[in-house]
Each structure stands twice: as structure tokens, then as C-alpha cells.
Amino acid sequence: AHDNPIMALAHNRLVRGHFHAMGLALVTIAISFILAFTTAPNRIKTIVSVLTGIGGIIYPFAWIIMGYRTPSLGPEEAEASIAMIAGTGASLVLYGILTAIIFIAKDILQKR
């Protein structure tokens, strides 16, 4: 639909932000739900759920920012401008996934 390749890339990045937001919302809910049924202390359940949710907001938002910055900064500079934000968001989500896996494994090994 876009004749200009930079505008097409910007649009693609905005769409990816939207898709990541939908997917990471589901991941956040799933991690919170899974942790609810583990022996993890309530404080850890709460902290991990909140941090995963924050990461699930930050990461897609970085894609959206990158999409809006692409026409003015160019593809590489727009990507570089959000690298720290995206990395933080992805790290928080991965932290939540890893924590859930650890407590699932702990409970299985202890045959809870």
C-alpha cells in the first residue's frame, strides 16, 4: 500500500508493536496464572507478575516509538534510539518466564 519503502517499514514497525502488545499481554496473564498454582511465595508472585506486565508494556511501546521515528531518523537510527528501552522490556518478560519455569520445575521435583 505504501510506495515509499521507509513509510512501509514504519507501518510494519507500528503493526509489530501492536502484535507484540497482544501477545505479551497473553504471556503476562499466563505467567501470573501459572505462578498462582505454584509454591512461590505470594510476594514473588506479585513482583514477578507486575514486572512481567511492565515489560509487556515497555517492549511493544518501543516498537511503536521506533515506527514513529523511522521516517525522520531512518531505519537504523530509529532502531538504535529504542534499543535500551526494548532490551529492558524484553528482559523483564524473560525474567517472568524464567521465574515461572523455575517454580514449576521446583514443584515437580518436590512432587508437590
Disulfide bonds with the S-S distance in Angstrom:
none
